[in-house]
Amino acid sequence: MFQAARSVAASSSARTQGPLVWNRKTADGGGDWYDVEAGGSEGAENERTPLLLLSGRGRNAQLSERHPVSKQRRNQEPNKVHPVALLLMLALLAILMLGIVIGAYLLVLQIDRPWPVSHPFFLVERPAWWYHSKELQTAALDRAAIKDVIVLHTHTGSCFGEQECLRFLQQTEDRSWAERNDHIPYNFLIGGDGNTYEARGWKYQHGFHDLPGKNSTLVVGMIGDFSQRHPTDMQYAELKAFLTESIRRLSLSPHYKLRGIVNGTQPTEDATTLYHQLQRWPHWGGLVPV
């Protein structure tokens, strides 16, 4: 019994201490397999252990068997977008839209202005003084065709407060109806308080029958008599702001002409103080005879 045990132990020791020999075999079906032979070279009994059956088809089959769920998902959802990729695409789209908005804003800022904006534009719209039950109805103005601005003085007293100027517009509207059966003829009026008051506005043609270019001209009235004295500094500044705002609203060509009038029925010094100042401004186009 002890002798048998020693024989087994010796055999095991010889196999573990001896060199390992790998023998490649070829099966009839074409697959390759290996034997491991353990033992010494001195006639020790070798032991063969079949380990692997290798082939290209066998490896792919084993991988498919190991990951059947992943392969099935790839086959069922080949075009599914990963959430992270979707977020990146949305972020890039948002950046693109922001760039377009900024570019458009910068393009608007580059519009040719007659001077830097140093005075804000104050507009009092028509409903603030309009007391008729119906909206003003008259010939429409082609805003894209406006290329001239004619500046007049009202040849009246001045106004230096908003309520006073609103009453002036109402009185001018009443007088226009009484004398000509028509609405107030100006597009805008500028008061001594530095506000621009909307009369016919940018939407309707002016109502002066003796002035040219009804569909291409804005008529602005400076409230007051400026044959011997200047308008207030705020009126001049507001006129500049009005011109800039009209260009910004695409209601006046950037290459407009600023004009005055010479009325043969009025004294020769009519509004000369006002026009003497305007002649120094950019875009001055001279006086129009009426």
Buried (B, 14 or more C-beta within 10 A) or exposed (E): EEEEEEEEEEBEEBBEEBEEEEEEEEEEEEBEBBBBBBBEEEEBEBBEEEEEEEBEEEEEEEEEEEEEEEEEEEEEEEEEEEEEEEEEEEEEEEEEEEEEEEEEEEEEEEEEBBEEEEBEBBBBEBEBBBEEEEEBEBEEBEBEEBBBBBBBBBBEEBBBEBEBBBEBBEEBBEEBEEEEEEBBBBBBBBBBBBBBBBBBBBBBBBBBEEBBBBEBBBBBBBBBBBBEEBBBEBBBBBBBBBBBBBBBEBBBBEEBBBBBBBBEEEEEEBBBBBBEBBEEBEBBBEBBEB
